[in-house]
Amino acid sequence: MSVPLADRVIQLAYDPGITPKGGGLPGLAVLKNVVNSINMFGIIAVVGALAVSLGVWAWGHHTGGHQAEANGKQGAVVAAGAALGLGAANGIVAFFSGLGSQVH
């Protein structure tokens, strides 16, 4: 027995009523603390990577080592991008979560 097309579309459009809600499970505060700590660790690591990259860039420039200079520049750009991503992670997730909640 076949199901009419209109009934199949209605079945696909069913809203299960699931929304994110804090406080439903124990340990949410601990999980937030762990993620915040991981983010801070990443930012500190990026500061170190940026310092090393800038040192390699300067060393390559002053010694005439063009490959070292290029690697230092590349490392500085990658570290800057990583810092941007780590700093904007919460905003990016909030933006796309809000955008996703508007889909009906």
LUMKEBA-199445 format. One record per residue (C-alpha): x, y, z; residue in three letters. Coordinates in nm, 3 decimals, decimal comma. Layout:
% residues N
+---------+---------+---------+-----+
!       u !       v !       w !   r !
+---------+---------+---------+-----+
!       X !       Y !       Z ! Ala !
...
+---------+---------+---------+-----+
END
This chain:
% residues 104
+---------+---------+---------+-----+
!       u !       v !       w !   r !
+---------+---------+---------+-----+
!   0,000 !   0,000 !   0,000 ! Met !
!   0,156 !   0,331 !  -0,105 ! Ser !
!   0,151 !   0,645 !   0,110 ! Val !
!   0,032 !   0,961 !  -0,068 ! Pro !
!   0,299 !   1,226 !  -0,137 ! Leu !
!   0,130 !   1,484 !   0,088 ! Ala !
!   0,145 !   1,247 !   0,385 ! Asp !
!   0,516 !   1,181 !   0,324 ! Arg !
!   0,590 !   1,557 !   0,317 ! Val !
!   0,401 !   1,605 !   0,644 ! Ile !
!   0,605 !   1,323 !   0,799 ! Gln !
!   0,930 !   1,490 !   0,686 ! Leu !
!   0,820 !   1,826 !   0,830 ! Ala !
!   0,752 !   1,685 !   1,178 ! Tyr !
!   0,911 !   1,897 !   1,452 ! Asp !
!   1,045 !   1,677 !   1,734 ! Pro !
!   1,060 !   1,979 !   1,971 ! Gly !
!   1,426 !   1,937 !   2,072 ! Ile !
!   1,607 !   2,253 !   2,187 ! Thr !
!   1,938 !   2,301 !   2,373 ! Pro !
!   1,884 !   2,349 !   2,746 ! Lys !
!   2,138 !   2,391 !   3,021 ! Gly !
!   2,113 !   2,213 !   3,354 ! Gly !
!   1,971 !   1,886 !   3,223 ! Gly !
!   2,281 !   1,679 !   3,296 ! Leu !
!   2,525 !   1,695 !   3,583 ! Pro !
!   2,874 !   1,819 !   3,514 ! Gly !
!   2,789 !   2,100 !   3,272 ! Leu !
!   2,986 !   2,354 !   3,476 ! Ala !
!   3,286 !   2,119 !   3,483 ! Val !
!   3,266 !   2,066 !   3,106 ! Leu !
!   3,253 !   2,443 !   3,045 ! Lys !
!   3,555 !   2,487 !   3,272 ! Asn !
!   3,749 !   2,217 !   3,085 ! Val !
!   3,669 !   2,371 !   2,744 ! Val !
!   3,765 !   2,718 !   2,871 ! Asn !
!   4,095 !   2,576 !   2,996 ! Ser !
!   4,163 !   2,405 !   2,662 ! Ile !
!   4,093 !   2,732 !   2,481 ! Asn !
!   4,331 !   2,921 !   2,712 ! Met !
!   4,599 !   2,655 !   2,665 ! Phe !
!   4,559 !   2,692 !   2,288 ! Gly !
!   4,593 !   3,070 !   2,307 ! Ile !
!   4,908 !   3,040 !   2,518 ! Ile !
!   5,053 !   2,789 !   2,270 ! Ala !
!   4,975 !   3,029 !   1,984 ! Val !
!   5,160 !   3,309 !   2,163 ! Val !
!   5,465 !   3,082 !   2,186 ! Gly !
!   5,433 !   2,977 !   1,822 ! Ala !
!   5,405 !   3,339 !   1,715 ! Leu !
!   5,715 !   3,434 !   1,914 ! Ala !
!   5,915 !   3,149 !   1,761 ! Val !
!   5,791 !   3,229 !   1,410 ! Ser !
!   5,879 !   3,596 !   1,443 ! Leu !
!   6,224 !   3,498 !   1,570 ! Gly !
!   6,278 !   3,266 !   1,272 ! Val !
!   6,157 !   3,539 !   1,038 ! Trp !
!   6,400 !   3,794 !   1,185 ! Ala !
!   6,687 !   3,545 !   1,191 ! Trp !
!   6,626 !   3,447 !   0,829 ! Gly !
!   6,608 !   3,810 !   0,721 ! His !
!   6,929 !   3,914 !   0,893 ! His !
!   7,130 !   3,609 !   0,785 ! Thr !
!   7,005 !   3,603 !   0,427 ! Gly !
!   6,831 !   3,271 !   0,472 ! Gly !
!   6,537 !   3,317 !   0,241 ! His !
!   6,381 !   2,980 !   0,323 ! Gln !
!   6,394 !   3,050 !   0,697 ! Ala !
!   6,248 !   3,394 !   0,638 ! Glu !
!   5,962 !   3,249 !   0,433 ! Ala !
!   5,896 !   2,982 !   0,697 ! Asn !
!   5,891 !   3,248 !   0,969 ! Gly !
!   5,639 !   3,454 !   0,774 ! Lys !
!   5,423 !   3,150 !   0,714 ! Gln !
!   5,436 !   3,054 !   1,080 ! Gly !
!   5,339 !   3,406 !   1,185 ! Ala !
!   5,038 !   3,406 !   0,953 ! Val !
!   4,929 !   3,061 !   1,071 ! Val !
!   4,966 !   3,164 !   1,437 ! Ala !
!   4,765 !   3,481 !   1,373 ! Ala !
!   4,492 !   3,276 !   1,206 ! Gly !
!   4,488 !   3,030 !   1,494 ! Ala !
!   4,457 !   3,317 !   1,742 ! Ala !
!   4,168 !   3,456 !   1,540 ! Leu !
!   3,996 !   3,118 !   1,535 ! Gly !
!   4,045 !   3,054 !   1,906 ! Leu !
!   3,927 !   3,400 !   2,002 ! Gly !
!   3,623 !   3,386 !   1,775 ! Ala !
!   3,526 !   3,022 !   1,845 ! Ala !
!   3,246 !   3,108 !   2,088 ! Asn !
!   3,103 !   3,374 !   1,856 ! Gly !
!   3,124 !   3,150 !   1,550 ! Ile !
!   2,940 !   2,867 !   1,726 ! Val !
!   2,679 !   3,108 !   1,866 ! Ala !
!   2,626 !   3,262 !   1,521 ! Phe !
!   2,573 !   2,931 !   1,344 ! Phe !
!   2,365 !   2,792 !   1,630 ! Ser !
!   2,136 !   3,095 !   1,606 ! Gly !
!   2,127 !   3,062 !   1,229 ! Leu !
!   2,042 !   2,693 !   1,260 ! Gly !
!   1,759 !   2,762 !   1,503 ! Ser !
!   1,593 !   2,982 !   1,239 ! Gln !
!   1,557 !   2,691 !   0,995 ! Val !
!   1,201 !   2,561 !   0,989 ! His !
+---------+---------+---------+-----+
END
